[in-house]
Amino acid sequence: MSKDTFLRGAFILTMAGIIVKIIGAANRILLSRLLGGEGIGLYQMAYPIYLLALSISSAGLPVAISIMVAEKNAIRDYIGAQRVFRISGIALTVTGLAFSALLYVSAGWLVDTGLVRDPRAYWALIALSPAIFVVTIVSALRGYFQGLQQMTPTAVSQIMEQLVRVVTMIAFAVLLLPYGLEYAAAGATFGAAPGALAGLLVLLGYYYADRHARKRALLQQDTSLPRERLTSILKRLIVLALPVSLANIMLPVVANIDLFIVPHRLAVAGYSVEESTELFGYLTGMATSLVNLPTILTASLAASLVPAVSAAFMKHDTERIYQRTDVAMRIANLLTLPSFVGMAVIATPISQMLYATPNAGPSIRIMSLGIFLLGIQQVTTGILQGMGRTAIPLINMVASAGVKIVLGWTLTAIPWLGIEGAAWATNADFGVAAVLNLYFLHRYLRYRMDYGHTLRIAVAAGGMGICTYAAYVGLYGVLHSNTLATLGAIGVGVIAYTIGLVLVKGVSSRDVAAIPKIGAKAAAVMAKWERRA
């Protein structure tokens, strides 16, 4: 493995993530037009329960598999790596089957007890139950390939899974719509199963194609290594996986904090029920989803860092871990800082362009800071997990959620803040988790973020922000079209940021050379410019 394997892996996962997001967005549009608000409501009643069951059934094992396979390969224990995969695969098959059956048999109980408020969602729950079994097996294979630092199988399977899922969702919804809206919603949810099956077939194809490489690796096995006991492997898997599983469960819990706090506290601040609901929609349905888009790269970096750091950690190669951490943080900041500034300065035009209302602008403007903070949190989480410290990000997430609850409860009730107080509370949630992760990275790795480099990026991003805002004002005055002015301003911002980075030396030919595919040629051109300068 070359030293930049994790960068190529992050690039591959990022491209796949963007494609999957685009397909998913198209699907939401088509499905909304087909089922309407009521049908989408039935779909949304069943899907969170499916995601919760999936989080528990997989139990964080994909990350644990990735860590352990990377560790075994790092010390040439290829037989041990295959045993880890087989044992974890069996465990996930059993838990997946159990939770599929559990969702199937408990669907009626969920409706009868009122946990699912609309009885028509029963069939959607039933339709989702087979997908849990398939997805858990898929997660085992993805964890295995990521442990080998091979991200292409995961990326291709994600795209194929999403494509088949969307096609089958729309097809079954159309076919079943004449029989009733509840059956159409169930048909849409059933698409998760064939989609997962398509992803599984792709991964099995890669696994079969990799058989000769596995045989060659086994011939290079370090025969002096003892065979690890089954109980030892299972214990290590559980220790690594449990905190990740709890963190996965915490994500929807943290996301739903606003649901229980914001509308109530807005009422205390003097807003009516209708106004509170509207403002809550701007925050959670518009601003939050928009903020999550630029962090596709940082999430991919985190996933790719886990096995790369694990392999280096197993060899006690602290310098390599530090180097990969520094590169990942530099790349994350290069994307998240300008995304934050650009979204902040034209938040209202972006809201108007995407959502046909300017009213989400204030929430988007404040939440844009979360792009930078969330990027740091995601990257540092991947590094800590790669070092085997999977419990630390979970503890930090719980602590930051506590801060969010206190600030959300306090700030949202202040009349002159209102929904903006809730947005600041979410930023604080991301920020506290990021700072705590950085603290523990310094404690275990002696890592300090390159604040000088971050400041140079911030200067370039600030200049970009000025150019972007000025371009929007000028273009809107000429074109009288918000959409064209916004798109034009974004284009100007990209050019201004690129020039600004070069001027303040926020990026070097060495940084550019790390970019997969085009990096070498671009770095050569930039090196010539640097010599002339």
VOTOR-921729 format. One line per field, with one value per residue (C-alpha): residue number from 1; residue in three letters; chain; x, y, z. Coordinates in pm, whole numbers, plus 50000, padded with zeros to 5 digits. Example, Ala and Ser with C-alpha at 12.3 -4.5 7.8 and 13.67 -1.06 7.14 Angstrom:
<pts>
num = 1	2;
residuo = Ala	Ser;
cadena = A	A;
px = 51230	51367;
py = 49550	49894;
pz = 50780	50714;
</pts>
This chain:
<pts>
num = 1	2	3	4	5	6	7	8	9	10	11	12	13	14	15	16	17	18	19	20	21	22	23	24	25	26	27	28	29	30	31	32	33	34	35	36	37	38	39	40	41	42	43	44	45	46	47	48	49	50	51	52	53	54	55	56	57	58	59	60	61	62	63	64	65	66	67	68	69	70	71	72	73	74	75	76	77	78	79	80	81	82	83	84	85	86	87	88	89	90	91	92	93	94	95	96	97	98	99	100	101	102	103	104	105	106	107	108	109	110	111	112	113	114	115	116	117	118	119	120	121	122	123	124	125	126	127	128	129	130	131	132	133	134	135	136	137	138	139	140	141	142	143	144	145	146	147	148	149	150	151	152	153	154	155	156	157	158	159	160	161	162	163	164	165	166	167	168	169	170	171	172	173	174	175	176	177	178	179	180	181	182	183	184	185	186	187	188	189	190	191	192	193	194	195	196	197	198	199	200	201	202	203	204	205	206	207	208	209	210	211	212	213	214	215	216	217	218	219	220	221	222	223	224	225	226	227	228	229	230	231	232	233	234	235	236	237	238	239	240	241	242	243	244	245	246	247	248	249	250	251	252	253	254	255	256	257	258	259	260	261	262	263	264	265	266	267	268	269	270	271	272	273	274	275	276	277	278	279	280	281	282	283	284	285	286	287	288	289	290	291	292	293	294	295	296	297	298	299	300	301	302	303	304	305	306	307	308	309	310	311	312	313	314	315	316	317	318	319	320	321	322	323	324	325	326	327	328	329	330	331	332	333	334	335	336	337	338	339	340	341	342	343	344	345	346	347	348	349	350	351	352	353	354	355	356	357	358	359	360	361	362	363	364	365	366	367	368	369	370	371	372	373	374	375	376	377	378	379	380	381	382	383	384	385	386	387	388	389	390	391	392	393	394	395	396	397	398	399	400	401	402	403	404	405	406	407	408	409	410	411	412	413	414	415	416	417	418	419	420	421	422	423	424	425	426	427	428	429	430	431	432	433	434	435	436	437	438	439	440	441	442	443	444	445	446	447	448	449	450	451	452	453	454	455	456	457	458	459	460	461	462	463	464	465	466	467	468	469	470	471	472	473	474	475	476	477	478	479	480	481	482	483	484	485	486	487	488	489	490	491	492	493	494	495	496	497	498	499	500	501	502	503	504	505	506	507	508	509	510	511	512	513	514	515	516	517	518	519	520	521	522	523	524	525	526	527	528	529	530	531	532	533;
residuo = Met	Ser	Lys	Asp	Thr	Phe	Leu	Arg	Gly	Ala	Phe	Ile	Leu	Thr	Met	Ala	Gly	Ile	Ile	Val	Lys	Ile	Ile	Gly	Ala	Ala	Asn	Arg	Ile	Leu	Leu	Ser	Arg	Leu	Leu	Gly	Gly	Glu	Gly	Ile	Gly	Leu	Tyr	Gln	Met	Ala	Tyr	Pro	Ile	Tyr	Leu	Leu	Ala	Leu	Ser	Ile	Ser	Ser	Ala	Gly	Leu	Pro	Val	Ala	Ile	Ser	Ile	Met	Val	Ala	Glu	Lys	Asn	Ala	Ile	Arg	Asp	Tyr	Ile	Gly	Ala	Gln	Arg	Val	Phe	Arg	Ile	Ser	Gly	Ile	Ala	Leu	Thr	Val	Thr	Gly	Leu	Ala	Phe	Ser	Ala	Leu	Leu	Tyr	Val	Ser	Ala	Gly	Trp	Leu	Val	Asp	Thr	Gly	Leu	Val	Arg	Asp	Pro	Arg	Ala	Tyr	Trp	Ala	Leu	Ile	Ala	Leu	Ser	Pro	Ala	Ile	Phe	Val	Val	Thr	Ile	Val	Ser	Ala	Leu	Arg	Gly	Tyr	Phe	Gln	Gly	Leu	Gln	Gln	Met	Thr	Pro	Thr	Ala	Val	Ser	Gln	Ile	Met	Glu	Gln	Leu	Val	Arg	Val	Val	Thr	Met	Ile	Ala	Phe	Ala	Val	Leu	Leu	Leu	Pro	Tyr	Gly	Leu	Glu	Tyr	Ala	Ala	Ala	Gly	Ala	Thr	Phe	Gly	Ala	Ala	Pro	Gly	Ala	Leu	Ala	Gly	Leu	Leu	Val	Leu	Leu	Gly	Tyr	Tyr	Tyr	Ala	Asp	Arg	His	Ala	Arg	Lys	Arg	Ala	Leu	Leu	Gln	Gln	Asp	Thr	Ser	Leu	Pro	Arg	Glu	Arg	Leu	Thr	Ser	Ile	Leu	Lys	Arg	Leu	Ile	Val	Leu	Ala	Leu	Pro	Val	Ser	Leu	Ala	Asn	Ile	Met	Leu	Pro	Val	Val	Ala	Asn	Ile	Asp	Leu	Phe	Ile	Val	Pro	His	Arg	Leu	Ala	Val	Ala	Gly	Tyr	Ser	Val	Glu	Glu	Ser	Thr	Glu	Leu	Phe	Gly	Tyr	Leu	Thr	Gly	Met	Ala	Thr	Ser	Leu	Val	Asn	Leu	Pro	Thr	Ile	Leu	Thr	Ala	Ser	Leu	Ala	Ala	Ser	Leu	Val	Pro	Ala	Val	Ser	Ala	Ala	Phe	Met	Lys	His	Asp	Thr	Glu	Arg	Ile	Tyr	Gln	Arg	Thr	Asp	Val	Ala	Met	Arg	Ile	Ala	Asn	Leu	Leu	Thr	Leu	Pro	Ser	Phe	Val	Gly	Met	Ala	Val	Ile	Ala	Thr	Pro	Ile	Ser	Gln	Met	Leu	Tyr	Ala	Thr	Pro	Asn	Ala	Gly	Pro	Ser	Ile	Arg	Ile	Met	Ser	Leu	Gly	Ile	Phe	Leu	Leu	Gly	Ile	Gln	Gln	Val	Thr	Thr	Gly	Ile	Leu	Gln	Gly	Met	Gly	Arg	Thr	Ala	Ile	Pro	Leu	Ile	Asn	Met	Val	Ala	Ser	Ala	Gly	Val	Lys	Ile	Val	Leu	Gly	Trp	Thr	Leu	Thr	Ala	Ile	Pro	Trp	Leu	Gly	Ile	Glu	Gly	Ala	Ala	Trp	Ala	Thr	Asn	Ala	Asp	Phe	Gly	Val	Ala	Ala	Val	Leu	Asn	Leu	Tyr	Phe	Leu	His	Arg	Tyr	Leu	Arg	Tyr	Arg	Met	Asp	Tyr	Gly	His	Thr	Leu	Arg	Ile	Ala	Val	Ala	Ala	Gly	Gly	Met	Gly	Ile	Cys	Thr	Tyr	Ala	Ala	Tyr	Val	Gly	Leu	Tyr	Gly	Val	Leu	His	Ser	Asn	Thr	Leu	Ala	Thr	Leu	Gly	Ala	Ile	Gly	Val	Gly	Val	Ile	Ala	Tyr	Thr	Ile	Gly	Leu	Val	Leu	Val	Lys	Gly	Val	Ser	Ser	Arg	Asp	Val	Ala	Ala	Ile	Pro	Lys	Ile	Gly	Ala	Lys	Ala	Ala	Ala	Val	Met	Ala	Lys	Trp	Glu	Arg	Arg	Ala;
cadena = A	A	A	A	A	A	A	A	A	A	A	A	A	A	A	A	A	A	A	A	A	A	A	A	A	A	A	A	A	A	A	A	A	A	A	A	A	A	A	A	A	A	A	A	A	A	A	A	A	A	A	A	A	A	A	A	A	A	A	A	A	A	A	A	A	A	A	A	A	A	A	A	A	A	A	A	A	A	A	A	A	A	A	A	A	A	A	A	A	A	A	A	A	A	A	A	A	A	A	A	A	A	A	A	A	A	A	A	A	A	A	A	A	A	A	A	A	A	A	A	A	A	A	A	A	A	A	A	A	A	A	A	A	A	A	A	A	A	A	A	A	A	A	A	A	A	A	A	A	A	A	A	A	A	A	A	A	A	A	A	A	A	A	A	A	A	A	A	A	A	A	A	A	A	A	A	A	A	A	A	A	A	A	A	A	A	A	A	A	A	A	A	A	A	A	A	A	A	A	A	A	A	A	A	A	A	A	A	A	A	A	A	A	A	A	A	A	A	A	A	A	A	A	A	A	A	A	A	A	A	A	A	A	A	A	A	A	A	A	A	A	A	A	A	A	A	A	A	A	A	A	A	A	A	A	A	A	A	A	A	A	A	A	A	A	A	A	A	A	A	A	A	A	A	A	A	A	A	A	A	A	A	A	A	A	A	A	A	A	A	A	A	A	A	A	A	A	A	A	A	A	A	A	A	A	A	A	A	A	A	A	A	A	A	A	A	A	A	A	A	A	A	A	A	A	A	A	A	A	A	A	A	A	A	A	A	A	A	A	A	A	A	A	A	A	A	A	A	A	A	A	A	A	A	A	A	A	A	A	A	A	A	A	A	A	A	A	A	A	A	A	A	A	A	A	A	A	A	A	A	A	A	A	A	A	A	A	A	A	A	A	A	A	A	A	A	A	A	A	A	A	A	A	A	A	A	A	A	A	A	A	A	A	A	A	A	A	A	A	A	A	A	A	A	A	A	A	A	A	A	A	A	A	A	A	A	A	A	A	A	A	A	A	A	A	A	A	A	A	A	A	A	A	A	A	A	A	A	A	A	A	A	A	A	A	A	A	A	A	A	A	A	A	A	A	A	A	A	A	A	A	A	A	A	A	A	A	A	A	A	A	A	A	A	A	A	A	A	A	A	A	A	A	A	A	A	A	A	A	A	A	A	A	A	A	A	A	A	A	A	A	A	A	A	A	A	A	A	A	A	A	A	A;
px = 50000	50135	50128	49847	49610	49369	49346	49255	49003	48852	48829	48652	48405	48339	48254	48027	47864	47789	47638	47429	47305	47205	47017	46852	46744	46587	46412	46265	46125	45968	45835	45687	45506	45381	45272	45206	45252	45031	45215	45554	45430	45355	45700	45865	45680	45838	46185	46326	46234	46414	46724	46722	46692	46972	47200	47148	47177	47504	47625	47913	48082	48177	48412	48544	48602	48783	49011	49092	49150	49383	49570	49612	49734	49981	50166	50126	49868	49660	49506	49397	49240	49034	48925	48812	48605	48449	48363	48219	48032	47864	47781	47625	47429	47277	47193	47061	46830	46714	46629	46459	46233	46185	46068	45836	45665	45656	45508	45155	45261	45422	45093	44870	45071	45061	45436	45347	45048	44894	44784	44840	45218	45198	45266	45561	45718	45662	45814	46130	46202	46390	46630	46784	46915	47074	47219	47395	47577	47662	47808	48037	48181	48224	48407	48635	48725	48776	49011	49214	49203	49010	48732	48623	48405	48223	48178	48051	47818	47674	47596	47446	47243	47100	47021	46836	46667	46531	46414	46234	46087	45929	45823	45652	45491	45341	45225	45062	44914	44581	44533	44569	44816	44934	45033	45211	45411	45492	45608	45837	45990	46039	46290	46550	46574	46649	46878	47078	47079	47230	47499	47568	47610	47859	48062	48056	48182	48476	48542	48551	48776	49015	49060	49403	49534	49413	49597	49919	49886	49842	50175	50342	50187	50415	50419	50565	50237	50012	49657	49419	49142	48780	48683	48963	48847	48485	48584	48792	48510	48260	48493	48551	48199	47982	48083	48042	47698	47594	47727	47518	47213	47305	47300	46921	46877	47083	46903	46568	46666	46537	46204	46137	46288	46258	45876	45809	46068	45959	45611	45769	45938	45595	45553	45225	45202	45194	45495	45691	45622	45725	46051	46127	46092	46337	46595	46568	46424	46624	46929	47048	47021	47210	47491	47542	47616	47976	48070	48043	48421	48503	48282	48467	48803	48698	48595	48919	49134	49011	49199	49494	49550	49485	49759	50008	49906	49963	50319	50367	50433	50331	50494	50277	49962	50057	50129	49795	49612	49772	49700	49338	49282	49439	49215	48906	48973	49041	48682	48482	48608	48512	48184	48106	48193	48025	47703	47699	47731	47456	47242	46916	46966	47053	46737	46531	46693	46662	46348	46153	46153	46405	46292	46538	46824	46893	46910	47134	47365	47421	47429	47694	47957	47863	48017	48365	48306	48138	48421	48676	48457	48420	48790	48909	48650	48793	49147	49050	48857	49157	49371	49125	48981	48625	48470	48615	48411	48098	48169	48244	47921	47722	47893	47828	47464	47429	47560	47312	47020	47111	47178	46880	46649	46790	46858	46548	46321	46485	46241	46506	46691	46417	46506	46851	46919	46848	47088	47362	47297	47355	47682	47787	47711	47946	48207	48229	48264	48533	48732	48713	48827	49121	49209	49229	49427	49680	49680	49740	49922	50063	49885	49821	49620	49825	49660	49889	49769	49410	49445	49575	49276	49047	49200	49145	48790	48724	48835	48617	48321	48361	48385	48088	47860	47967	47914	47562	47463	47607	47460	47117	47112	47178	46994	46705	46711	46799	46887	47121	47278	47333	47487	47705	47818	47912	48118	48296	48356	48524	48760	48832	48904	49141	49335	49332	49473	49766	49832	49836	50017	49731	49797	50128	50230	50284	49919	49797	50011	49810	49490	49411	49419	49486	49720	50055	49995	49838	50125	50383	50213	50188	50553	50660	50447	50601	50955	50872	50713;
py = 50000	50342	50618	50801	50506	50667	50980	50779	50588	50910	51046	50729	50732	51103	51055	50765	50973	51257	51020	50848	51187	51295	50971	51000	51359	51260	50972	51200	51431	51147	50967	51286	51356	50997	50942	51296	51419	51148	50860	51005	51034	50659	50592	50814	50642	50307	50410	50545	50218	50027	50246	50191	49812	49823	50022	49770	49460	49565	49689	49893	49577	49715	49967	49698	49462	49738	49807	49443	49339	49638	49547	49183	49272	49523	49244	48991	48785	48720	48403	48602	48868	48603	48454	48796	48837	48490	48516	48865	48765	48477	48705	48966	48704	48577	48924	49039	48740	48787	49156	49094	48840	49071	49362	49131	48986	49312	49531	49470	49544	49874	49981	49849	50027	50357	50383	50396	50628	50535	50167	50195	50201	49832	49710	49944	49793	49442	49535	49670	49363	49154	49441	49425	49074	49162	49496	49343	49098	49386	49580	49289	49278	49655	49649	49374	49560	49887	49702	49611	49984	49893	50152	50081	49778	49986	50279	50070	49869	50190	50331	50004	49963	50314	50273	49943	50071	50379	50190	49924	50182	50377	50061	49897	50224	50267	49905	49906	50256	50138	49910	50190	50444	50218	49946	50198	50323	49962	49900	50201	50082	49731	49879	49871	49489	49445	49747	49585	49255	49431	49582	49239	49080	49352	49292	48914	48970	49171	48911	48633	48837	48893	48520	48494	48790	48622	48301	48493	48678	48355	48232	48534	48463	48527	48172	48285	48452	48247	48173	48403	48232	48267	48422	48678	48783	48812	49013	49254	49293	49374	49621	49808	49778	49861	50230	50276	50116	50341	50642	50538	50520	50857	51028	51014	51081	51401	51497	51455	51675	51971	51794	51783	52120	52375	52394	52405	52675	52882	52888	53021	53290	53403	53227	53062	52689	52758	52992	52743	52461	52677	52790	52432	52325	52594	52473	52094	52040	52302	52439	52113	51910	52181	52194	51819	51832	51966	51713	51422	51458	51471	51167	50983	51093	50956	50618	50592	50700	50423	50130	50349	50467	50116	49966	50236	50210	49835	49898	50170	50411	50729	50950	50798	50849	51210	51270	51120	51317	51642	51580	51487	51798	52024	51880	51902	52268	52350	52246	52325	52680	52823	52627	52791	53144	53112	52974	53241	53545	53440	53230	53405	53386	53016	52961	53137	52941	52595	52620	52904	53102	53344	53262	52976	53222	53315	52950	52861	53156	53051	52677	52726	52748	52389	52277	52364	52226	51905	51845	51853	51626	51366	51350	51333	51064	50850	50893	50804	50500	50392	50410	50174	50452	50399	50490	50843	50990	50840	51000	51331	51305	51251	51550	51775	51660	51772	52115	52128	52046	52318	52585	52483	52503	52842	53026	52923	53074	53418	53619	53808	53482	53222	52968	53125	53021	52660	52696	52826	52532	52289	52468	52435	52061	52019	52253	52087	51741	51871	52040	51734	51507	51742	51736	51357	51353	51581	51361	51033	51154	51494	51630	52001	52139	52365	52692	52894	52701	52723	53101	53129	52930	53155	53466	53320	53220	53570	53729	53481	53579	53946	53866	53630	53883	54163	53939	53847	54212	54314	54022	54056	54424	54336	54004	54053	53675	53534	53190	53319	53572	53306	53054	53327	53441	53085	53059	53386	53261	52942	53140	53397	53125	52942	53262	53357	53021	53060	53420	53343	53012	52822	52534	52411	52186	51915	51942	51937	51631	51434	51475	51144	51124	51490	51576	51502	51717	52002	51995	52019	52332	52481	52404	52605	52898	52873	52883	53195	53359;
pz = 50000	49911	50169	49989	49966	50210	49992	49685	49895	50024	49669	49550	49840	49789	49421	49512	49787	49546	49290	49557	49685	49334	49272	49613	49548	49216	49391	49658	49392	49193	49498	49643	49317	49304	49665	49780	50135	50286	50116	50205	50563	50571	50426	50689	50974	50888	50772	51104	51276	51001	51046	51422	51381	51124	51358	51636	51416	51256	51596	51461	51335	50990	51155	51389	51096	50908	51206	51281	50917	50872	51192	51088	50740	50883	51067	50780	50970	50658	50798	51102	50879	50699	51033	51153	50838	50859	51229	51200	50884	51067	51361	51133	50939	51264	51400	51063	51036	51394	51350	51016	51186	51485	51270	51076	51383	51581	51305	51434	51792	51688	51531	51813	52085	51897	51847	51479	51475	51140	51102	50728	50791	50891	50538	50499	50812	50679	50342	50506	50721	50456	50385	50735	50675	50341	50453	50754	50525	50291	50584	50673	50321	50309	50641	50508	50187	50374	50609	50300	50209	49892	49869	49511	49603	49865	49626	49333	49556	49707	49364	49239	49558	49525	49155	49198	49514	49339	49029	49234	49473	49188	49001	49299	49405	49057	49038	49383	49383	49230	49533	49786	49918	50201	49953	49729	50031	50120	49764	49789	50116	49975	49730	50009	49984	49611	49631	49910	49720	49417	49639	49788	49444	49348	49664	49616	49262	49394	49662	49401	49173	49466	49535	49368	49568	49889	49799	49727	50056	50251	50109	50272	50613	50911	51047	51380	51475	51708	51604	51788	51981	51878	52211	52180	51833	51945	52253	52045	51791	52065	52241	51914	51775	52077	52108	51731	51746	52034	51842	51540	51764	51916	51574	51529	51901	51878	51558	51734	52029	51829	51777	52152	52246	51963	51905	52280	52353	52052	52207	52529	52320	52200	51865	51767	51692	51318	51335	51548	51304	51010	51175	51281	50917	50806	51059	51031	50686	50497	50681	50837	50515	50325	50581	50552	50177	50187	50456	50210	50161	50531	50599	50320	50464	50803	50657	50461	50756	50988	50824	50718	51075	51216	50998	51100	51467	51465	51344	51608	51322	51504	51241	50967	51174	51242	50873	50763	51029	50918	50549	50622	50835	50572	50299	50520	50601	50235	50157	50470	50538	50196	50207	50541	50424	50084	50230	50501	50272	50028	50262	50175	49794	49831	50035	49770	49486	49644	49856	49689	50015	50167	50519	50574	50512	50879	50985	50690	50764	51125	51056	50785	51061	51141	50809	50937	51287	51169	50922	51206	51419	51142	51051	51412	51486	51203	51338	51696	51574	51368	51683	51852	52072	51952	52288	52296	52006	52163	52502	52333	52135	52455	52620	52320	52307	52669	52572	52283	52514	52763	52499	52285	52585	52690	52365	52170	52435	52399	52180	51980	51902	51858	51589	51552	51912	51816	51522	51752	51987	51699	51612	51975	51957	51659	51810	52151	51994	51757	52037	52262	51976	51909	52279	52282	51957	52125	52433	52249	51937	52041	51735	51697	51408	51180	51279	51053	50750	50870	50903	50544	50421	50627	50464	50116	50212	50350	50024	49839	50057	49969	49597	49614	49783	49550	49247	49364	49417	49079	48884	49045	48955	48590	48546	48796	48849	49191	49053	48783	49018	49286	49045	48894	49239	49331	49012	49091	49446	49324	49101	49373	49630	49396	49325	49693	49798	49561	49670	50044	49985	50141	49902	49762	49477	49739	49848	49488	49409	49664	49458	49284	48903	48816	49104	48938	48629	48825	49076	48797	48660	49008	49086	48781	48901	49250	49109	48907	49208;
</pts>
